[in-house]
Each structure stands twice: as structure tokens, then as C-alpha cells.
Amino acid sequence: MSSLIELAGITKVLKGQEQPRTILDGVGLSLDAGQSLAIVGRSGSGKSTLLSVIGLFDRADSGSYRLEGQEIGRIPERRAARLRSSHFGFVFQRFFLLKHLTAAQNVAMALVNGQGWLPRRQRRTRVMSALEEVGIAHLAKSRPAKMSGGEQQRVAIARALVRDPKILLADEPTGALDTETGTLVIDALLAATSRGCGLILVTHDRDHAARMGRIHDLVDGVLNERVAAR
Ligand SMILES: Nc1ncnc2c1ncn2[C@@H]1O[C@H](COP(=O)(O)OP(=O)(O)OP(=O)(O)O)[C@@H](O)[C@H]1O
């Protein structure tokens, strides 16, 4: 059976500068359902760029990108947009919650945008089960201003999970949080892998990286799996 995600020879060159700069230089990566991996590397090494390529926000200049066995590296933007909403959930350092909406309404927005209007009852069930999955169902009616940073990030994770993505891409999701709160956020992300979701975490936090199944280092555009990560 093919991997969920398989990248080979991915190259990305930044142009528009005096000297073109190779950010990703023949990157290879594979991820199966239910697996987790951390991408680490110094600031500016290209981790977010790689995540953007994987999440189809950006395209590689060369190389192969297969999703469930199908080459998608050069698909048109309309198909990429459909795949983004059907296959991927995104979590960022900033939570991007709408402050005038409750937690439940923020999560429901992902269903409205991605799949049209689901019947109200179905929408409610899915929103509540996503909030439960990240341990904050009791905050369904709260607004972001009344929540801690960790709670807001868990709302953002519930918003990513509510469409039942196959892959979660998390870019420094604990960057704005203290260690203890960050741990709860990583717990919530890892919980999704137990029901088959693949997880890619970009992080500067060694402890959080060590909780992933594998760690990959991005150095000078080259991605290497760290041996004996645990
Ligand atoms: N649109 C862009 N235009 C010009 N340079 C860019 C652009 N996007 C990224 N870069 C440069 O590409 C390099 C890689 O950036 P990227 O954000 O992927 O690194 P990163 O490893 O995620 O960094 P950090 O850990 O600080 O978030 C950086 O030097 C950055 O300045």
C-alpha cells in the first residue's frame, strides 16, 4: 500500500533576490496514516517553506510529491484547494480565532467554508466531538478572550480536526505557549494520530519533538532523519 505522503527530490529555490537561494535541496520524506514526525532546524532553515509545499500552499520547483500514491506536485490551484480542505488540517503558532464567535462557532466555520452548510444537528455533533477530542467541550460557548492561550490553541486544533483530515500540519503550535500548556497542545495533536491522522510538527522545542515517532533535521536545505530519536 502506498504511503499517505511521499516526497522525493523536492527542490525549492527562492528567486527575486540578487542570488537565487536554494531553500529545499532534494528533500525526501514519507508519512503513513497514524504516524507522527517532527521537523526541526535552525530559524530560517526552510521548515515553514517545506510545510507550505506539503500543505499545497506553495509548489516545489522540482521533485515528486505523492499523496496516497497520486502525483500532486503540479496540479492546478483549484484541485490543490480542494485537496487542502479534504485532506489537510492546519495549525499555526497564532490561533487565528474570530474573537466575536464562541469556541463552537469558530470550529463550525471550518465546516461552512469547506463543505457548504451541513444540517444544523450534524454540524453540532461534529463540532462537539472535535471539541471533546481536544478536551475543551466545556468551553463550547466561551469566547476566545475568556480562554487561556492553550485553550485557544486547542480550539484551533478542533477547527483543524472537525473536517476529519488525513494529515495535520502544525507549524510551531506551541511557540506562544508556556511549557505546561504546550504539552497539552501536543497531547491534543498526538490524540489525532491514534485515529489514523498523520501528523507533521515543525517545532523548536526538543521535548515536543521527542514525543513524535520520528525527528527530521533540516540543515542547508537537506532533510535527514535523526537516528535513535527516542
Ligand atoms: N516569500 C519569501 N520571500 C523571500 N524570502 C523568503 C520567503 N519565504 C521565506 N523566505 C526565506 O526563506 C528562508 C526559509 O524560511 P522559512 O520560514 O521556511 O524558515 P523556517 O525554518 O520556518 O524559520 P523559523 O524557524 O524562523 O520559522 C528564510 O531565509 C526566509 O527569510
The ligand as an ORCA input file, in Angstrom:
! r2SCAN-3c Opt
* xyz 0 1
  N       8.325     34.789      0.254
  C       9.612     34.856      0.592
  N      10.400     35.762      0.007
  C      11.710     35.850      0.331
  N      12.311     35.063      1.235
  C      11.556     34.138      1.832
  C      10.178     33.976      1.563
  N       9.698     32.967      2.311
  C      10.741     32.516      3.038
  N      11.849     33.204      2.742
  C      13.198     32.956      3.285
  O      13.404     31.557      3.162
  C      14.098     31.051      4.281
  C      13.309     29.927      4.920
  O      12.166     30.462      5.554
  P      11.198     29.566      6.456
  O      10.168     30.484      7.015
  O      10.737     28.425      5.663
  O      12.209     29.078      7.598
  P      11.874     28.396      8.998
  O      12.861     27.302      9.165
  O      10.436     28.020      9.061
  O      12.196     29.566     10.016
  P      11.629     29.835     11.510
  O      12.111     28.698     12.360
  O      12.271     31.129     11.893
  O      10.152     29.927     11.408
  C      14.336     32.230      5.202
  O      15.639     32.707      4.991
  C      13.321     33.253      4.758
  O      13.782     34.543      5.017
*
